[in-house]
């Protein structure tokens, strides 16, 4: 009788041990298999790359940049695309593949828009990834026809490589030809100021002569012009005006 009683006690103890062992293993397996499954991928579109990396690291996720594109209207070095997409459920340590908006504009080829209309020029430049930021009119019988293209105040020729999104100035004919215009007084103006006034007066910049020592050409001012200024004096549209400048 004592034997069976002892045997029953041992069997009960074994059953309890096995039950606890199975329960423990089950809990561990459930914990392991669920580990990371509930992580939700954050929405990274439009987020700066450094902020996106921080968000991913906080979620114990990894990242890999697989491509870079350029969009002028989107923040530089921001996320354009992500895979897996936002709100996807992934495990801890999953790699999130990113496409970013590069901060360096690609180069495009300057198209030939010489002698085309303003509307055609705008369309051609837009197709090339360029844009018109301003226009200047010069005396010419062909109204609104491109006579020259300026980039950083200098003429640019077709075929040159420039950054996508660059703004250009178009020099257009005013349709007036050789009509006369009033000669402005340019004395005391810097070269840029004088050139802008000449453009608005349908005149052109002639020779530029610096007098004396010049340490900063940008601050030099006009002290003489040719033809010289006279009240109510008029010259033909497009006449080049020579400027003589000295340091202030």
ROPAMI-68577 format. One record per residue (C-alpha): residue number from 1; residue in three letters; x, y, z. Coordinates in nm, 3 decimals, decimal comma. Layout:
N
   resi   resn        px        py        pz
    NUM    ala         X         Y         Z
...
This chain:
248
   resi   resn        px        py        pz
      1    unk     0,000     0,000     0,000
      2    unk     0,281     0,235     0,089
      3    unk     0,447     0,143    -0,240
      4    unk     0,146     0,249    -0,448
      5    unk     0,106     0,563    -0,248
      6    unk     0,470     0,656    -0,309
      7    unk     0,436     0,566    -0,676
      8    unk     0,131     0,789    -0,711
      9    unk     0,314     1,075    -0,549
     10    unk     0,607     1,036    -0,794
     11    unk     0,375     1,013    -1,093
     12    unk     0,188     1,325    -0,984
     13    unk     0,513     1,509    -0,939
     14    unk     0,626     1,402    -1,285
     15    unk     0,299     1,513    -1,440
     16    unk     0,327     1,851    -1,272
     17    unk     0,691     1,885    -1,389
     18    unk     0,602     1,789    -1,746
     19    unk     0,307     2,030    -1,746
     20    unk     0,524     2,315    -1,621
     21    unk     0,795     2,229    -1,875
     22    unk     0,552     2,221    -2,166
     23    unk     0,389     2,545    -2,051
     24    unk     0,729     2,713    -2,021
     25    unk     0,841     2,596    -2,365
     26    unk     0,512     2,713    -2,514
     27    unk     0,550     3,059    -2,360
     28    unk     0,908     3,088    -2,482
     29    unk     0,812     2,978    -2,833
     30    unk     0,521     3,221    -2,845
     31    unk     0,745     3,501    -2,722
     32    unk     1,008     3,412    -2,980
     33    unk     0,776     3,374    -3,275
     34    unk     0,597     3,699    -3,193
     35    unk     0,922     3,887    -3,134
     36    unk     0,926     4,177    -3,383
     37    unk     0,608     4,076    -3,567
     38    unk     0,414     4,370    -3,429
     39    unk     0,664     4,636    -3,545
     40    unk     0,498     4,889    -3,774
     41    unk     0,705     5,054    -4,047
     42    unk     0,694     5,434    -4,000
     43    unk     0,592     5,667    -4,282
     44    unk     0,921     5,812    -4,407
     45    unk     0,811     5,990    -4,727
     46    unk     0,922     6,353    -4,724
     47    unk     1,131     6,300    -4,410
     48    unk     1,496     6,412    -4,412
     49    unk     1,734     6,117    -4,431
     50    unk     1,892     6,184    -4,090
     51    unk     1,548     6,193    -3,925
     52    unk     1,441     5,879    -4,112
     53    unk     1,749     5,693    -3,985
     54    unk     1,671     5,798    -3,629
     55    unk     1,311     5,676    -3,659
     56    unk     1,421     5,341    -3,798
     57    unk     1,684     5,292    -3,529
     58    unk     1,427     5,367    -3,261
     59    unk     1,212     5,087    -3,408
     60    unk     1,515     4,854    -3,426
     61    unk     1,492     4,848    -3,804
     62    unk     1,774     4,873    -4,054
     63    unk     1,790     5,070    -4,378
     64    unk     1,958     5,065    -4,717
     65    unk     1,960     5,347    -4,977
     66    unk     1,904     5,182    -5,314
     67    unk     1,848     5,482    -5,543
     68    unk     1,855     5,862    -5,565
     69    unk     1,650     6,087    -5,793
     70    unk     1,620     6,464    -5,833
     71    unk     1,300     6,665    -5,790
     72    unk     1,342     7,042    -5,760
     73    unk     1,008     7,082    -5,578
     74    unk     1,093     6,832    -5,302
     75    unk     1,329     6,884    -5,005
     76    unk     1,689     6,782    -5,072
     77    unk     1,798     6,455    -4,908
     78    unk     1,441     6,361    -4,819
     79    unk     1,281     6,019    -4,866
     80    unk     1,095     5,974    -5,196
     81    unk     1,001     5,606    -5,171
     82    unk     1,030     5,326    -4,915
     83    unk     0,990     4,949    -4,925
     84    unk     0,812     4,804    -4,729
     85    unk     0,557     5,084    -4,733
     86    unk     0,439     5,269    -4,424
     87    unk     0,226     5,075    -4,168
     88    unk     0,358     4,739    -4,293
     89    unk     0,411     4,481    -4,017
     90    unk     0,767     4,352    -4,005
     91    unk     1,006     4,178    -3,770
     92    unk     1,273     4,354    -3,571
     93    unk     1,592     4,405    -3,774
     94    unk     1,412     4,416    -4,110
     95    unk     1,588     4,621    -4,381
     96    unk     1,383     4,916    -4,513
     97    unk     1,490     5,009    -4,866
     98    unk     1,494     5,384    -4,935
     99    unk     1,500     5,612    -5,240
    100    unk     1,616     5,966    -5,162
    101    unk     1,596     6,304    -5,334
    102    unk     1,955     6,400    -5,414
    103    unk     2,079     6,749    -5,329
    104    unk     2,280     6,778    -5,651
    105    unk     2,091     6,863    -5,968
    106    unk     2,188     6,651    -6,271
    107    unk     2,334     6,823    -6,575
    108    unk     2,122     6,881    -6,885
    109    unk     2,211     7,008    -7,231
    110    unk     2,125     7,365    -7,321
    111    unk     1,894     7,346    -7,627
    112    unk     1,914     7,576    -7,927
    113    unk     1,638     7,837    -7,894
    114    unk     1,797     8,111    -8,105
    115    unk     1,545     8,288    -8,332
    116    unk     1,241     8,106    -8,194
    117    unk     0,939     8,271    -8,035
    118    unk     0,912     8,330    -7,661
    119    unk     0,636     8,069    -7,626
    120    unk     0,837     7,808    -7,819
    121    unk     1,148     7,887    -7,615
    122    unk     0,963     7,841    -7,287
    123    unk     0,828     7,505    -7,402
    124    unk     1,167     7,381    -7,528
    125    unk     1,342     7,487    -7,208
    126    unk     1,074     7,324    -6,990
    127    unk     1,118     6,995    -7,177
    128    unk     1,492     7,019    -7,112
    129    unk     1,438     7,079    -6,740
    130    unk     1,522     7,450    -6,756
    131    unk     1,312     7,761    -6,702
    132    unk     1,280     8,129    -6,793
    133    unk     1,320     8,359    -6,493
    134    unk     1,331     8,696    -6,671
    135    unk     1,324     8,865    -7,010
    136    unk     1,507     9,163    -7,158
    137    unk     1,390     9,346    -7,470
    138    unk     1,627     9,482    -7,733
    139    unk     1,553     9,684    -8,046
    140    unk     1,467     9,440    -8,325
    141    unk     1,192     9,414    -8,581
    142    unk     1,115     9,055    -8,474
    143    unk     0,889     9,096    -8,171
    144    unk     0,920     8,839    -7,889
    145    unk     1,183     8,640    -8,077
    146    unk     1,488     8,512    -7,889
    147    unk     1,800     8,710    -7,978
    148    unk     2,023     8,580    -7,697
    149    unk     2,012     8,367    -7,382
    150    unk     2,187     8,479    -7,062
    151    unk     2,309     8,259    -6,777
    152    unk     2,465     8,447    -6,482
    153    unk     2,468     8,766    -6,695
    154    unk     2,666     8,601    -6,978
    155    unk     2,554     8,451    -7,307
    156    unk     2,518     8,074    -7,306
    157    unk     2,550     7,865    -7,621
    158    unk     2,349     7,561    -7,721
    159    unk     2,508     7,231    -7,622
    160    unk     2,656     7,349    -7,294
    161    unk     2,588     7,137    -6,985
    162    unk     2,412     7,319    -6,699
    163    unk     2,228     7,209    -6,386
    164    unk     1,867     7,097    -6,426
    165    unk     1,627     7,361    -6,296
    166    unk     1,855     7,653    -6,385
    167    unk     1,677     7,982    -6,454
    168    unk     1,772     8,171    -6,770
    169    unk     1,720     8,524    -6,902
    170    unk     1,592     8,560    -7,257
    171    unk     1,688     8,861    -7,469
    172    unk     1,394     8,928    -7,700
    173    unk     1,322     9,162    -7,986
    174    unk     1,087     9,448    -7,904
    175    unk     0,943     9,477    -8,255
    176    unk     1,039     9,846    -8,275
    177    unk     1,367     9,830    -8,463
    178    unk     1,562    10,153    -8,480
    179    unk     1,332    10,390    -8,293
    180    unk     1,496    10,655    -8,075
    181    unk     1,504    10,650    -7,697
    182    unk     1,605    10,896    -7,428
    183    unk     1,968    10,872    -7,314
    184    unk     1,981    10,809    -6,937
    185    unk     2,233    10,961    -6,697
    186    unk     2,442    10,672    -6,564
    187    unk     2,678    10,875    -6,345
    188    unk     2,723    10,732    -5,996
    189    unk     2,577    10,389    -6,080
    190    unk     2,759    10,058    -6,044
    191    unk     2,813     9,849    -6,356
    192    unk     2,517     9,621    -6,274
    193    unk     2,290     9,918    -6,204
    194    unk     2,395    10,094    -6,523
    195    unk     2,350     9,778    -6,729
    196    unk     1,999     9,724    -6,591
    197    unk     1,904    10,084    -6,672
    198    unk     2,042    10,047    -7,025
    199    unk     1,835     9,733    -7,075
    200    unk     1,516     9,902    -6,964
    201    unk     1,600    10,198    -7,191
    202    unk     1,641     9,968    -7,497
    203    unk     2,011    10,049    -7,509
    204    unk     2,311     9,817    -7,493
    205    unk     2,632     9,810    -7,295
    206    unk     2,938     9,913    -7,491
    207    unk     3,297     9,916    -7,372
    208    unk     3,369     9,913    -7,000
    209    unk     3,684    10,100    -6,892
    210    unk     3,814    10,107    -6,533
    211    unk     4,009    10,417    -6,433
    212    unk     4,281    10,395    -6,167
    213    unk     4,334    10,116    -5,915
    214    unk     4,026     9,897    -5,866
    215    unk     4,013     9,671    -5,559
    216    unk     3,646     9,576    -5,596
    217    unk     3,489     9,612    -5,940
    218    unk     3,141     9,553    -5,798
    219    unk     3,158     9,879    -5,602
    220    unk     3,314    10,086    -5,881
    221    unk     3,081    10,356    -6,019
    222    unk     3,034    10,531    -6,351
    223    unk     3,212    10,867    -6,373
    224    unk     3,176    10,917    -6,748
    225    unk     2,975    10,774    -7,036
    226    unk     2,991    10,793    -7,414
    227    unk     2,779    10,927    -7,572
    228    unk     2,779    11,178    -7,286
    229    unk     2,457    11,254    -7,105
    230    unk     2,264    11,567    -7,199
    231    unk     1,919    11,664    -7,082
    232    unk     1,651    11,548    -7,329
    233    unk     1,915    11,390    -7,555
    234    unk     1,793    11,093    -7,759
    235    unk     1,978    10,813    -7,937
    236    unk     1,870    10,521    -8,154
    237    unk     1,740    10,216    -7,974
    238    unk     2,013     9,959    -7,928
    239    unk     2,293    10,215    -7,927
    240    unk     2,593    10,084    -7,725
    241    unk     2,692    10,312    -7,438
    242    unk     3,057    10,308    -7,326
    243    unk     3,114    10,335    -6,953
    244    unk     3,413    10,467    -6,756
    245    unk     3,424    10,357    -6,391
    246    unk     3,640    10,427    -6,090
    247    unk     3,661    10,301    -5,732
    248    unk     3,448    10,493    -5,485
